[in-house]
Amino acid sequence: MQAIRAMGIILVTAALAACVPAPPPINSLAFEERPPLPGQPGYLQTIKYIDDGVHYISPTAGFFVSGTGDMCFQGAIVPGVSPEYIRSNYWCMSPHAVSSVDALENGISYINQVRLWCQLAAPQCAYKIGYPNILDTMWIANSITAETVPFQRQRDAIEYLVYLMGGSVERQQALQ
């Protein structure tokens, strides 16, 4: 009797799952708004290059373009007074909300980083997807920081990906 009930539950669950549309593909070419520049890598190659850089630091880290067209870092550093590294969460940001991308040298751990900043007109544009954690209470922020190598070329690749996805990034210069 219990076996029949369990089988019925499985069949109903399978039938309902068939009714739910499949999630949009990750890294879809639908989000490429501009063609690659002459002599430069394409959209998918740029995503893979950025993913390889963050994956090199930690096998559980990653980078992808979500089904909604946002750039997402798995295992990004959670911003705050004492930064935390939570592997199971993703930090995402729209390429249209990126103001600048910094390449940051870390003289303590020697694992360098890139930081994507939100535009002033779109504060707190970075958001987290993941599970609540006692150490991590932030769900939105004004930047995303990810450890990567080679960090300066990764910064350039992220800026180029923002360009390919229709956004624009300005290089920040010191005020004089």
N, C-alpha and C positions, 0 to 999 in steps of 0.2 A: 504494500500500500504506500509506504513512504517512498519507494523507488518510483512508483507511478507519479506521485505528487512532484518529486524532484524533477522527473523527466518533463512533466507539464510546465514547470517553472522555467526550465531551460528552453523549451520550445517557444514559450511566450516571450521570454527575454530575447531570443534570437529573432523572432518576428518583429519585435519593437525596434531592435537595433537595425534591421533592414530598412525601416522607415526613416531613420535619421540620416540626413545627407552626410556624405563624407566631408571631413574638414578640408578646407582649401589647401593646396600643396604648399609646402615650405620652399622658399627660394624660387618662387614662381617667376617666370619671365614677364608676367603681367605687370610687375612693378618696375620694370626697366622703362623709363620714360625718355631717355636720351640714348642715341647710339654711342658705342665706344669711340674714343678719340683715336685718330690714326696712330698705329704703333703701340696702342695700349691694350691691356687685357680686356676681355668682355665682362659682362655682368656676373655670370656664374663663376668665372675664374677669379674675379676679385673677391667674391664671397668666400670661396674656398681658401684663398690666400689669407684672409683675415682669420678664418676658422683655424687654419693650420698654426698661425701665430699664437693664438690663445690656448690652443690644444697642446702646443709644445710645452707650455708652462705647467699645465695640469691636465692629465688625461680625462678628467671629468668636466673640464671647461669646454665651451664651444661658442660659436657665433652662427647666426642664421637670420634670414629675413622671414618674419612670421607670416601667417596666412592673411593678416590684415595689412601687410606692407611695412611693418615696423622692424627696425634693426634690433636684434636681441642678443644679449650676452648671457650665456649660462655660467653661473658661478662668478658673476661680477662682484666687485668689492662693494659692500653696502656702505653708503656715505654716512657720515656722522662724526661725532667727537672722537670715538675710538672705532675706526673702520673694522668691519667684520667680513669674513669671507664665507659665504654660505653656498655650497655647491648645488643644492637642489632647487634654487630659485633662479629666475630669469629676470634681467632688467632690460627693458625695451624703451625705444624712443623712435618717434617718427623722423624720417630723414628730412622732412620739411620743417621740423622744429629745431634742428641742430644749428647752433650759432657758430661754434668753433670746436676744433679738435686739438687738444694739446698732447705733446709727447713729454712725459715726465720721467726724469731720471730719479732712481731711488738709490741713494748712497748708503742705505742701511742694509736692505736685503739684497740689493743689486739686481732685483727683478723689476725692470722698468715697466711703465704703464702708459696707457692712452686714456684721456678723459674727454668725453663728449659733453659739451655744455648746451643747455637749452637757450633759446633766444630770449631776450628780455620781454618780448611780446607774448611768449609762451612759457611763463615760469612753471616749474614743477611738471615739465613735460615727460620726464622719465618715470616709468612706473614698473612695479614689480609684479610678476606672475609667479605664484608659488604657494607654499604652505606657511602658515604663521609659525614663528619661532620665538622663543623667549629672548634670544639675543638680538633679534631683528624685528623691530616694531615699525619700520618705515615702509610705506607702500608707494610713496611718490617722492621725487627728488628733483633737483635742478641740474644734475649731472650723472653720468655713468662713468665709473673707472674700472678698467680691466687691465690685468697684467698680461703682457705680450712681448714677443721678440720677433724680429727686430723692431723696436718700438717706433723709431722715426719713420721707417718705411710703412709700418702698420698705420701710423697716423695719416700718411699720404694715401694709402689704400682706402681708408675709411672716408677721407674727404672725397676721393674719386668715386666711391660707391654712392655717397650722398649726391654727387653730381649726376651720376647715371640714373638715380631714382628721382630726379627732378628737383632736388633741394639745392641750396647754395651755402657754402661755408666760406667765411672770410678769415684769412690769417690775421691773428691778433698781433699788433705791434705795440711796443711800449709808448705810453703817453709822454710827450715832451713838454 
